[in-house]
Amino acid sequence: MHDLSIVTDTLRTIINDALAVSPVWGGGPPPFSVNVSGQHPEIPTGASDCELSLYLFHVGPDKSLANSFWSQAAQSGGGVGKQPVAFEPLGLDLWYMLSAQAQTSYQHEQQVLSVAMQALHEHGTFPIATPTPLPNPVTPSQATLVLESPTFDE
């Protein structure tokens, strides 16, 4: 995948879908306007009553893949002048910060945040449409989502 915003957009869609049918508001959308953004939380758009920010704040290598065995294609070297590691997938850990801001009500913030966290919890593994070169224009991929806090070192 060459564009990390595809993951952010997929997560935003999951949250928007959950907000539209949440039991918090009787199975329908919230009675106030909500904007789910991928922007930094210090940059509110001001276009809605409540802003939910899903901000990608850190990207790092997937430590569980660091010591994995190379595939057969990687061991063969991939031809003259090519590094074997080029055939291995680049596994990444993406760290998001989820925050809410409401202009008038802390209850709106907390309701929207509750629905978003529940939606993300319910989608522990989700598909991502990953554009790739022809002849296969889209390769389906999956990502795993875990709600956790970074350690002090991270």
C-alpha angles and dihedrals in degrees: 000000000000099000122058092190088076088070092047092049091049091052091047089053091052090052095045091050091051093048090054094059105025120148087219087079098033098275096307138086122295117277089238132056118269127191116198107203137179090209126112109277092240089065104067115179094214089215095117143038092247130027121203113193122200098186123184101219104163138026124187141158119280102254093202091065096046095091099031120130118263119249122244091260090053093048093052090060098237095252136304115334097004123121114236092225090064089080094057118090118253103238114200136186112217118201117203130188115214115200139156134211126187126188096218113010137045086198091064090051093050095043092052092044091050093052092046094050092048091049092051091047091053092052100058090153120027136173123248123197102226116194112224134174120279142304086048104036095185126032113193113232134179132219130197121225124205126176108222143130122248118249121248091261093052 
